[in-house]
Amino acid sequence: MKLAVYGTGGVGGFFGGKLASSGADVWFIARGSQLQALQAGGLRVTSVHGDFVVDPVTATDDPVQAGPCDYVLVAVKSYHTGQVATGLSPLLHDNTAVVSLQNGVDNEEKLAAAIGEERVVGGAAYIFASVSQPGMIEHTGGPATIVVGEWRGGRSERVGALVDACQAAGFGAEQTGDIRSTLWAKFAFICAQAGTTAAIRLPIGEIRTAPASRELFRRIAAEVCEVARAEGIGLPGDLPDRHLAFADGLEAGSYSSLHHDLTHGHAMELEALLGEVVRRSTRAGLAAPMSEALYAVLQPWQLRNRR
């Protein structure tokens, strides 16, 4: 099995590193200081589940060098999806599966528009991880699992083979026949988790124990669920409460990638998260006041960091 990991940040670095450690032929597509560090000293991961090192690693900034792969794991930030999608052709053969492990609910649509719906596999990654310094990934929380499924729906052998490889690499993986519902369910959680930790600038442990911010978390998740239902995605009525219960079980010091990017002066995925909720709720004629408020609070930071 040959894989390319496009984007070696927290998600791509952790899951790609695990697969490489298990013996899979993994090509990391990276750039800048991250690429230089990978080529010079390998990949180092500090994790709440146990640290590990991959050295040497195969890393390049040129997909042509990697050549056709069985799977391409796309783990770039959502605002780079369109650009990456147009440059995937060197990594593709007739049966290549392109797997999005990104935040948001529209990345798969962008990939499908560029390379065809039949190639796209949707994915939800459940992990809090980021680049602590070039060549080093810090996994701070979350179960470190993925759920993947054919974007067109149903189950397939190729997704099953990927799940088997992930499980053999030592992390949880599951195939679903309804990836769109899975993505929206995760979207409801991540908008609440990312929105509150970034706007309040405190970890989830302090947010979930303050009654007002706890209710804010629940209401954001509920607003996202309403938008999902308006788009024909059936989500359980008790999902916001289940997301709160899940947040209660997270490491108290957990933040989010949106918080990390805000506080480190990096470009933010605000548009793919709360911005998307606001736009879709408006189109559906729904009220989303909590999402709108956090979007307004965080937009100046997005504009500041973009400069």
C-alpha positions in Angstrom: 0.0 0.0 0.0 1.4 3.4 -1.1 0.0 6.5 0.4 0.6 10.2 0.0 -0.1 12.6 2.9 -0.8 16.0 1.5 -0.2 18.4 4.4 2.0 17.4 7.3 0.3 19.4 10.1 -1.2 18.0 13.2 -3.6 15.6 11.5 -1.5 14.5 8.6 1.6 14.3 10.7 0.0 12.1 13.4 -1.9 9.7 11.2 0.6 9.6 8.4 3.4 9.1 11.0 1.5 6.1 12.5 1.0 4.6 9.1 4.7 5.1 8.2 5.7 3.5 11.5 3.7 0.4 10.7 5.6 -0.1 7.5 3.3 1.5 4.9 5.0 3.3 2.0 4.1 6.9 2.9 5.1 10.0 1.0 4.7 13.3 3.0 3.9 16.3 0.8 5.1 19.3 2.7 6.7 22.7 2.2 9.0 25.3 3.8 10.5 24.8 7.2 8.3 21.7 7.8 9.7 20.0 4.7 13.3 20.9 5.6 12.9 19.6 9.1 11.3 16.3 7.9 14.1 15.7 5.4 16.8 16.5 7.9 15.6 14.9 11.1 12.5 12.9 10.5 9.1 13.3 12.2 8.7 13.4 16.0 5.3 13.1 17.6 4.6 13.8 21.3 1.3 12.3 22.2 -1.0 11.7 25.1 -1.2 8.1 23.8 2.6 7.7 23.7 5.4 9.5 21.8 7.0 8.1 18.6 9.6 9.0 16.0 9.7 8.3 12.2 13.2 8.7 10.9 13.9 8.7 8.1 10.8 9.9 6.3 10.1 10.3 2.6 9.1 13.9 2.1 8.9 16.2 -0.9 7.1 19.4 -2.0 6.6 17.9 -5.6 3.8 15.4 -6.1 5.5 14.3 -9.3 8.3 12.8 -7.3 5.9 10.8 -5.2 4.0 9.5 -8.3 0.7 7.5 -8.3 -0.5 6.3 -5.0 -3.3 4.0 -3.8 -4.5 6.6 -1.3 -4.0 10.3 -0.9 -4.8 11.7 2.5 -5.6 15.4 2.2 -4.9 17.1 5.5 -4.3 20.7 4.5 -6.2 23.6 6.0 -9.6 24.0 4.3 -8.7 27.3 2.7 -6.0 25.4 0.6 -8.3 22.6 -0.6 -9.1 24.2 -4.0 -5.5 24.8 -4.8 -4.5 21.3 -3.7 -7.3 19.7 -5.7 -6.0 21.1 -9.0 -2.6 19.6 -8.4 -3.5 16.1 -7.5 -3.1 14.5 -10.9 0.5 13.2 -10.5 -0.6 11.2 -7.4 -3.5 9.5 -9.1 -3.9 6.1 -10.9 -7.1 4.5 -12.0 -8.2 3.4 -8.6 -6.7 6.0 -6.3 -8.9 7.1 -3.4 -8.5 10.7 -2.3 -9.4 10.9 1.4 -10.2 14.3 3.0 -9.3 14.4 6.7 -10.1 18.1 7.1 -12.4 20.4 9.0 -15.6 21.5 7.4 -18.4 20.1 5.2 -17.4 21.3 1.7 -13.9 20.0 1.2 -15.1 16.8 -0.5 -17.3 18.9 -2.9 -14.2 20.9 -3.9 -12.2 17.7 -4.5 -14.9 16.1 -6.4 -15.3 19.1 -8.7 -11.6 18.8 -9.7 -11.0 15.0 -9.9 -14.4 13.4 -10.0 -16.8 12.2 -7.3 -15.9 8.6 -7.8 -12.3 9.2 -6.5 -13.4 11.0 -3.3 -13.6 9.5 0.2 -14.9 11.6 3.0 -13.2 11.5 6.4 -13.7 12.7 9.9 -10.6 12.9 12.1 -11.1 13.0 15.9 -7.9 14.4 17.3 -6.4 17.6 18.7 -2.9 18.0 17.3 -0.8 20.7 15.9 2.8 21.5 14.8 4.7 22.6 17.9 7.8 23.3 15.8 9.1 22.2 12.4 9.3 18.4 12.3 7.4 18.0 15.6 3.7 17.2 16.1 2.0 17.6 19.5 -1.1 15.5 20.1 -2.8 17.0 23.1 -6.2 15.2 23.2 -9.0 13.5 21.5 -9.4 9.8 20.8 -7.1 9.9 17.7 -9.5 8.0 15.5 -11.0 8.4 12.0 -14.2 7.5 10.3 -14.2 7.3 6.5 -16.6 6.5 3.7 -17.3 6.8 0.0 -18.5 10.3 -0.8 -21.1 8.8 -3.2 -22.4 6.7 -0.2 -22.2 3.0 0.6 -19.3 0.8 1.6 -16.4 -0.4 -0.5 -13.4 -2.7 -0.4 -10.9 0.1 -0.9 -12.2 2.0 2.2 -12.2 -1.3 4.1 -8.6 -1.9 3.2 -7.6 1.6 4.4 -9.4 1.0 7.7 -7.6 -2.3 8.1 -4.2 -0.5 7.5 -5.1 2.2 10.0 -6.1 -0.3 12.7 -2.8 -2.2 12.1 -0.9 1.1 12.5 -2.3 1.4 16.0 -5.1 3.9 15.8 -8.9 3.6 15.5 -10.6 3.6 12.1 -14.1 2.8 11.0 -16.0 2.7 7.7 -19.4 4.3 7.3 -21.9 4.1 4.5 -23.2 7.6 5.2 -20.2 9.8 5.5 -22.2 13.0 5.0 -24.1 12.5 8.2 -20.8 11.7 10.0 -19.2 14.9 8.7 -22.1 17.1 9.8 -22.2 15.5 13.2 -18.5 16.2 13.6 -19.1 19.7 12.2 -21.6 20.5 14.9 -19.0 19.5 17.6 -16.0 21.2 16.1 -17.9 24.5 15.5 -18.8 24.5 19.2 -15.4 23.4 20.4 -13.4 25.6 18.1 -15.7 28.6 18.4 -15.8 28.6 22.2 -12.1 27.9 22.9 -11.0 30.4 20.3 -13.3 33.2 21.3 -13.0 32.7 25.1 -9.3 31.7 24.9 -9.6 29.2 27.6 -9.4 25.4 27.4 -12.5 23.2 27.3 -12.2 22.2 30.9 -13.0 25.8 32.0 -15.6 26.3 29.4 -17.6 23.2 30.2 -17.7 24.1 34.0 -19.0 27.7 33.5 -22.8 27.5 33.1 -23.2 30.3 30.6 -20.3 29.1 28.3 -21.5 25.5 28.6 -24.9 26.6 27.3 -23.2 28.6 24.5 -21.4 25.4 23.4 -24.7 23.5 23.4 -26.5 26.1 21.4 -23.9 26.4 18.7 -24.0 22.6 18.2 -27.8 22.9 18.1 -27.7 25.6 15.4 -25.4 23.5 13.2 -27.8 20.5 13.6 -30.7 22.7 12.4 -28.7 23.8 9.3 -27.9 20.1 8.6 -31.5 19.1 8.8 -32.5 22.0 6.4 -30.0 20.4 3.9 -31.5 17.0 4.2 -29.0 15.5 6.7 -30.7 13.5 9.4 -29.0 14.0 12.8 -30.2 12.8 16.2 -32.2 15.3 18.2 -30.1 14.7 21.3 -26.8 15.3 19.4 -26.0 18.7 21.1 -26.3 17.0 24.5 -24.2 14.1 23.4 -21.5 16.5 22.2 -21.5 18.2 25.6 -21.1 14.8 27.2 -18.2 14.0 24.8 -16.6 17.4 25.7 -16.9 16.5 29.4 -14.7 13.5 28.8 -11.9 15.4 27.0 -8.6 16.4 28.6 -9.4 19.5 30.6 -6.5 21.4 28.9 -7.7 20.7 25.4 -8.1 23.7 23.0 -8.7 23.5 19.2 -6.7 24.2 16.0 -8.7 27.4 15.5 -7.5 28.6 18.9 -3.9 27.5 18.1 -4.0 29.5 14.8 -5.5 32.6 16.4 -2.9 32.7 19.2 0.0 31.9 16.9 -0.8 34.5 14.3 -1.6 31.9 11.6 -4.4 32.0 9.0 -7.6 30.6 10.5 -10.3 28.2 9.2 -13.1 30.5 10.5 -14.8 30.7 7.1 -15.0 26.9 6.8 -16.4 26.6 10.3 -18.6 29.4 11.7 -18.6 31.3 8.5 -20.1 28.4 6.7 -22.8 28.0 9.4 -23.8 31.6 9.1 -24.0 31.5 5.3 -25.9 28.3 5.1 -28.3 29.3 7.9 -29.0 32.5 6.0 -29.8 30.6 2.8 -32.1 28.3 4.7 -33.9 31.1 6.5 -32.8 29.9 9.9 -31.7 31.9 12.9 -28.2 31.1 14.2 -27.5 34.0 16.7 -24.8 32.2 18.7 -22.8 31.2 15.6 -23.2 34.7 14.2 -21.9 36.3 17.5 -18.8 34.1 17.6 -18.2 34.6 13.9 -18.3 38.4 14.5 -16.0 38.1 17.5 -13.4 36.1 15.7 -13.5 37.7 12.2 -11.2 40.6 13.2 -8.6 38.0 14.3 -9.0 36.2 11.0 -8.4 39.4 9.1 -5.5 40.4 11.3 -3.7 37.1 11.0 -4.3 37.0 7.2 -2.2 40.2 6.9 
